[in-house]
Amino acid sequence: MSRARYEMVEMPGGFRLAVATLPQSECAALSIHVPAGSRDDPAGQTGLAHFVEHMVFKGTARRDARAISLETEDVGASLNASTSEDEVIYEARGEAETLPLLADMLSDLVWHAGFPEAEIKLEREVIGEEIVMYRESPSDHIGDLISAALWSPHPLGEPIAGTEKSIARIDRDALAGFRDRHHFRKDVVIAVAGPFSLEEARERLLPHLPSSRALPESIGLDPSKLTAPSHLRETRDTEQLQLALGFRTLGRRDPRRHALRLLGMILGESASSRLFQELREKRGLCYQISCDVNLFAEAGSLEVHAGLAPDSREESLECIFAEIEDLRTNGPRADELARAKRLAVSQTKMAMESTAAHASWIGDCLLQYERLVTPEEVRAEWEKVTAGDVREIAAEMLVDSHRALAEILPD
């Protein structure tokens, strides 16, 4: 895919439009990025943002749920959405000539959903089954446990989908209230990618956009005022131990995030990483072990997840802590830092081989950093990271006072 040209403009009414022009593309991707996720759920209504995300597909004044599906798929297009801790993304994809329909359809859903009462009852049951499915899968549920151990009682520590009790409290007023409060806020970003100029994309979107509104108050996160991370344990009828080790880290706008990203790669994000090689390949302690870096506006986390035999717990933790301590003390070797950089660069290049990836990238960049950042800029920042930078971030962040532990053990 040819290199994209990124541009942005503030639309009449207040929303920002980001466009990735890909002259050779035959496809269109449109996404609407709402800067409110599960961390913005009101007390007692955990799962509200996620519930709204589901419900926008259940009908508007112009289309019922069946018409939404048929009208989209009759032209070979698709719709999707996702909810994270701090964002809801609504997406539409299709051939380039379908952009007018995608713009009409997605704007109708996001800003004009009807939240029919009968559909709310049905979707509450569907989401309830989703909650049960994740809770009954230890490898999935451990993610909710480590989030709670890291962030509770802040809303970041709550499950994105909520609980059966919390979604039972969510009614039409709550759904419409969240939509009216957050879907119209002036920091919403609309992203378009495909063979369109900025002006062409603007003309397609403009007829469908409402006026934006002021920003609502948000639930802030001051890491210095949080209670200490905790150790959470659950037992159940299982033969394997699921373990997650998490550390509170810096946030997404800290310039040291690039060193943190490479630290995660070196520690456990690839088959050549320290933890994979030591625990899986050398010692045979686990089948799966991984490391992830998650960044929010004010803070973030580095997490290690592993599935183990219960009798391997102590040796595995000892190995993990030993590798962490070596990185804190000595930093990475030259060869593993170079390898991590190559992997990070290669992964971003492969990830950007679609129109939809460009729309997602520019939408998130504008939302999270207030400007359009090119993949080339990020790769250049990775290249600047030194072994000393990685050692310093490990020494500062991977400490006991930042550490949480979550486990799901056999009865």
C-alpha positions, 0 to 999 in steps of 0.5 A: 500500500502506498504511503498515506497523506495525513491531514485534519480539519475542524468541521463546522459544528466543532468535530475534528476530521482526520483524513488519510489519503491513499490514492491507490486504495480501492476501499473506504474506511470510516471511524468515529472515535468517542473519547469516553469509555468504561472509565466514564461509566457512572457509579453503579452502572458499570458497563454503560459505555459498552451497552450503548455501543451495542444498542446503537445497532438496534435501530434509529428513526430511519432504520431498524436493526434488520435494515441496518444490516441489509443496507450495509451488506447489500453493498458489500460493506461492514460495520463494527464497534469496540469499547475500551477503558477510555474510548468507543470506536464505531467503524464502517468499511467498504469499497471506495464508492460506498463512502456516502452510504457509510457516512450516512449509516454510521452518523445515523447510528452514533447520533440518532440511535433510538434505544427501543425498549424491547431491544434493550431487554434482549441486548441485556441478555446478550451482554449478560451471556458475554459477561458469563463467557469471559468470566468462565474463561480463566485466560480472559477473566484474569485480565479483569482481575489484574485491572482490578488489582492495579486500579480499584477503586477507580473505574479503570479497575472495573470490567468494561462489560460490567456485571450482571447486576450493573447492567440490570440497572441500566435503562433507556434513560441511562443509555440515551443520557450517556449518548447525549453526554459523550457522543456529541462532545467537541473532542469527538474525532471522525477519521476517513481513509481511502482514495479521497482528498481532505475536501472530498471527505469533508463534503461527504461527512458534512451533511450528516454531522450534528453540532458538537457540545461542551466537554462533560466532567470526567473522572480523573486519575491521579496515580499519587492518590490511588491506593496501593496495587493489590494481590487478588486470588480466585479459585475454581475448578481448573487444572491450570494456574492463570497468573498476571503480574502488573506494574503501574507505569507512565501515561501515553503522553510521556516521551519515555513511553517509547522506551517502555514499549521496547521494554515490554517487547524485550521482556515478554512480547515475542518468541525471542523475549526473555520470559518466553525463552526462559520460562517456556523454551528453557524450563518448560514452565508454561505454554503461553507467556506474554507481556503487554503495555497499556497506556491511558492519559494519566498513567498506564501499565505493563502486564505479564500474563502466563498460564502455568501448572500450579506447581510451577508457580514459585519457580515461574515467579522467581524467573520473572522477577530475576529477569525484571531485576536484571533489566532494572540493574543492567538494562538490555543487551545491545543485540536484544534492543536492536532486535526489539526495535526491528520487531516493533518497526516491522509490526507497525508496517504490517499492521498498516497494510489496510485502509481501516488501519490508517483510519484507526491510526489517525483517529486515535492519534488525533484523539490521544495526542491532539495531532496527527502522528505518522508511523514514520515519526514513531519508528524514528522515536524508537530508533533513538531509544538507548539501552540506558533509557530502557534500564532507567524506565525499568528501574523506575517503573518495575518496583514493588510499590507499583506491582499488582498480582492476580491469580486464578488457581485450582480449588 
